[in-house]
Amino acid sequence: MVTGEHDVFLPPGRLATAGRKTFAVEPGVVSGAGHLLVEEHPEHLAGLPANPGRSAADTAVGQPTSDYIG
């Protein structure tokens, strides 16, 4: 689960609440991105299948990172 730092539809704090309740995970946050990660930062999404199940424990929601952790 990943969101953009500036996503107004699913902001990091809001997505984190849903992620914890539904999937017991913390979303990764892509710095400088909004809601359309596919168009804004496709390079981040391209690496997701290579890292399934990677932990987000070392990346707190609201602390943007340029690397996907989720």
N, C-alpha and C positions, 0 to 999 in steps of 0.2 A: 504494500500500500504506500503510495507516494502522493504528495501534493506540492503545489508551488508555494513559495514564500508569500506571494502577493495574490493568491487565489481568493477572490471575493465570494465565490459560490461555496467552496469547501475549504475554508481557511484552516491552517494547521491545527489550531486549538479545537475547532469544531470536529474536524476529521479524527483527531486523537480520541475524543470522547466516544465517538461511534466505533472506532477501531478497537479500543479497549473493551467496550461492552460486547461487541459482536464477534471479534476475532482474537482478542487478547494480544494485540500487537500495537506498537507505536508506529505511526507513519513516518517515512523519510520525508525530508523537506528539501526541495531543489531551490537554491538561492536564485533570486532574480526572476523567477518564473511566476506566471499567473496560472489561470485555469487550463489553458490549452498547451499542456506539456508536449503533446505530440508535434505541434507546430513550432513551439518556442525552443524546446530543447530535446529534439528527437534522440540525440546521442545518449542521453541519460536513460531513456526508455529502451534503447537498443540493447543495453547490457543486462536488463532485468532477467531474461530467461537463463542467462549464464550464472546467475546467483540466486536461485530459488531458496527460500527459507533463511536467508541471511538475517542475522539478528540486528535489531535497531537499538539495543541496549545502550550503546555508547553515543547515541545521537538523540538528544531530547527534542521534543516538538517545540518549535519556536526558535530553535537554534539552527538556522539554515546551513545547509552543507551543499557543496557542489557535487558530492558523490551520492549516489543512491544508496540508502541503507534502509531496508524494509523487509 
